[in-house]
Amino acid sequence: MDQEKTSAEDCCPKFDPIPWDQQTLEWTDKNFIRDTIPQFLHIPLPGTIKKVMGKMWKQAKDSGADPEMKDFIAMAYDPSPWKSEFYMAVTKAVPGADNVQLSGTFLTKVFDGPYNAVPKWIKEMNKYVASKGRTNKKYYFCYTTCPKCARKYGHNYVVVFSEVS
């Protein structure tokens, strides 16, 4: 993601939604590492996201597989109300991590608002995918900033990646 730090005190870089809105991405064996977190009715247990993302970033960095910030992507997929899978883009396989490769066509759309708007965003995304003559196979959500930085910047941007057929 094309993000830029505005000061040394920033936790999350300020996100520019324009390059990510309404894009079509073609991925062939794009490298990611994956980890899971427990959740209750799609709500992550306190502290789990920060812990897992920190662990994944350390694994990527220590193995030299960390991408440049402009290429950084971290996505979440909820296979059930009790578990979420996190995917972090890497430049190569990471020893000791759950390495996965994603291939396919992905349509993106950027939303801005509270996390409880996800059902509404899915409906909007379904319409967008249909308008492109496609069918959704799976949704991934890229939360672009932590809640603290979202408040600071005044935006809670979320990029929805729809894997389509």
Backbone torsions as a table, in degrees:
resi	resn	phi	psi	omega
1	MET	NA	139.7	-177.3
2	ASP	-82.6	95.9	-177.2
3	GLN	-125.5	155.3	-177.4
4	GLU	-139.2	131.3	177.1
5	LYS	-73.4	136.5	-179.2
6	THR	-98.4	-20.1	174.8
7	SER	-162.1	164.5	-179.3
8	ALA	-65.6	-16.4	-177.5
9	GLU	-87.2	-10.3	-177.7
10	ASP	-69.3	135.9	175.0
11	CYS	-80.6	-53.4	-179.9
12	CYS	-112.5	139.3	176.2
13	PRO	-64.4	151.5	176.0
14	LYS	-67.7	132.6	-174.9
15	PHE	-95.2	134.6	174.5
16	ASP	-102.6	109.3	-175.5
17	PRO	-73.6	-22.8	-172.2
18	ILE	-56.2	-47.8	-178.5
19	PRO	-67.5	-11.6	-175.6
20	TRP	-107.9	-8.8	-175.6
21	ASP	-85.9	129.6	176.1
22	GLN	54.3	52.8	177.7
23	GLN	-108.3	157.9	171.9
24	THR	-116.6	119.8	-178.8
25	LEU	-112.6	134.0	175.5
26	GLU	-110.7	114.5	179.9
27	TRP	-112.5	134.5	173.3
28	THR	-124.3	111.9	-179.9
29	ASP	50.6	45.8	177.3
30	LYS	-71.7	127.0	-175.5
31	ASN	-77.6	131.8	174.5
32	PHE	-139.3	156.7	163.7
33	ILE	-110.1	150.8	-173.9
34	ARG	-128.9	143.5	173.3
35	ASP	-145.6	166.9	-177.8
36	THR	-123.8	157.5	173.2
37	ILE	-135.2	149.3	174.0
38	PRO	-79.2	151.5	176.0
39	GLN	-148.2	165.1	178.5
40	PHE	-119.7	113.0	-178.0
41	LEU	51.5	48.6	178.0
42	HIS	71.0	10.3	177.2
43	ILE	-107.1	116.9	-179.2
44	PRO	-60.1	142.6	175.8
45	LEU	-65.7	144.7	-175.4
46	PRO	-53.0	132.7	175.6
47	GLY	81.8	-8.5	-174.3
48	THR	-73.2	-37.3	-178.3
49	ILE	-64.5	-49.5	-179.0
50	LYS	-58.4	-42.9	-179.4
51	LYS	-63.8	-48.2	-178.2
52	VAL	-67.9	-43.6	-179.7
53	MET	-64.9	-39.1	176.9
54	GLY	-62.1	-43.1	178.3
55	LYS	-62.5	-45.6	-179.1
56	MET	-63.9	-44.0	-179.6
57	TRP	-62.9	-40.6	178.4
58	LYS	-63.1	-42.7	177.9
59	GLN	-60.2	-45.5	-179.2
60	ALA	-64.4	-46.8	-178.1
61	LYS	-64.0	-47.8	-177.7
62	ASP	-62.7	-27.3	-179.1
63	SER	-96.3	1.4	-179.2
64	GLY	73.1	22.6	-178.9
65	ALA	-105.8	8.7	-179.1
66	ASP	-72.6	131.4	179.8
67	PRO	-78.8	163.1	170.3
68	GLU	-64.4	152.2	-177.4
69	MET	-56.7	-33.4	-179.9
70	LYS	-66.0	-19.1	-180.0
71	ASP	-106.9	4.3	-176.6
72	PHE	-72.4	128.9	174.9
73	ILE	-137.3	129.5	171.3
74	ALA	-129.6	123.4	-175.6
75	MET	-126.7	154.5	176.2
76	ALA	-120.2	143.2	174.9
77	TYR	-134.0	130.1	-179.4
78	ASP	-104.6	100.6	177.5
79	PRO	-74.9	-15.9	178.0
80	SER	-156.9	169.2	176.5
81	PRO	-68.1	-9.0	-172.3
82	TRP	-109.3	-7.3	-175.2
83	LYS	-149.0	140.9	174.3
84	SER	-124.8	142.8	175.2
85	GLU	-106.0	133.5	176.5
86	PHE	-110.1	135.5	179.9
87	TYR	-119.3	128.8	176.8
88	MET	-121.9	126.2	179.4
89	ALA	-66.6	137.5	177.3
90	VAL	-134.7	165.0	-177.0
91	THR	-89.6	-13.4	179.2
92	LYS	-163.1	172.7	177.9
93	ALA	-60.8	144.2	-177.4
94	VAL	-113.4	116.6	179.4
95	PRO	-58.1	134.9	177.9
96	GLY	83.1	-4.6	179.7
97	ALA	-102.7	164.4	173.4
98	ASP	-83.9	95.7	-177.8
99	ASN	-85.1	132.2	176.6
100	VAL	-135.5	155.8	175.0
101	GLN	-123.4	133.3	177.8
102	LEU	-107.9	134.3	177.1
103	SER	-131.7	145.0	176.4
104	GLY	140.6	-172.0	178.6
105	THR	-103.9	132.2	-178.3
106	PHE	-127.9	127.1	172.9
107	LEU	-97.7	141.2	-179.6
108	THR	-120.0	153.1	173.6
109	LYS	-151.2	139.0	-178.9
110	VAL	-100.7	134.3	176.3
111	PHE	-121.8	158.8	179.9
112	ASP	-137.9	118.9	179.3
113	GLY	159.8	-173.7	-177.4
114	PRO	-71.1	154.7	-177.8
115	TYR	-60.9	-27.8	-179.3
116	ASN	-71.8	-0.8	176.4
117	ALA	-86.4	0.1	-177.2
118	VAL	-52.9	-45.5	178.4
119	PRO	-57.7	-39.0	177.5
120	LYS	-65.6	-42.5	179.7
121	TRP	-63.5	-37.0	178.4
122	ILE	-63.1	-42.2	177.5
123	LYS	-61.0	-44.9	178.5
124	GLU	-64.0	-39.6	179.5
125	MET	-66.2	-38.9	177.1
126	ASN	-58.6	-42.0	178.1
127	LYS	-64.8	-42.7	179.7
128	TYR	-62.8	-46.3	179.6
129	VAL	-60.6	-45.1	179.2
130	ALA	-62.9	-37.1	179.7
131	SER	-64.7	-20.7	177.8
132	LYS	-94.0	5.8	179.3
133	GLY	71.5	26.6	-177.0
134	ARG	-116.4	169.1	175.7
135	THR	-123.6	133.6	179.3
136	ASN	-73.8	137.3	173.3
137	LYS	-106.9	-36.6	-174.2
138	LYS	-164.2	141.7	176.8
139	TYR	-107.8	139.0	171.0
140	TYR	-122.1	144.8	-178.8
141	PHE	-119.0	128.1	177.2
142	CYS	-107.9	107.4	177.6
143	TYR	-86.9	112.8	-166.4
144	THR	-79.4	-19.3	178.4
145	THR	-146.4	159.6	173.7
146	CYS	-72.7	163.3	-179.7
147	PRO	-56.7	-37.7	-179.5
148	LYS	-62.9	-46.3	-179.3
149	CYS	-72.0	-31.6	175.9
150	ALA	-61.1	-42.3	177.0
151	ARG	-64.4	-42.7	-178.3
152	LYS	-62.1	-44.4	-177.6
153	TYR	-81.8	-16.5	-179.6
154	GLY	81.7	12.1	178.8
155	HIS	-142.8	140.1	173.9
156	ASN	-117.4	74.9	-177.7
157	TYR	-73.4	136.7	174.8
158	VAL	-131.8	128.0	176.3
159	VAL	-98.8	124.1	176.2
160	VAL	-96.7	124.6	175.8
161	PHE	-104.2	118.2	177.7
162	SER	-106.7	115.8	172.5
163	GLU	-76.6	124.3	-171.4
164	VAL	-122.9	160.3	172.3
165	SER	-121.0	NA	NA
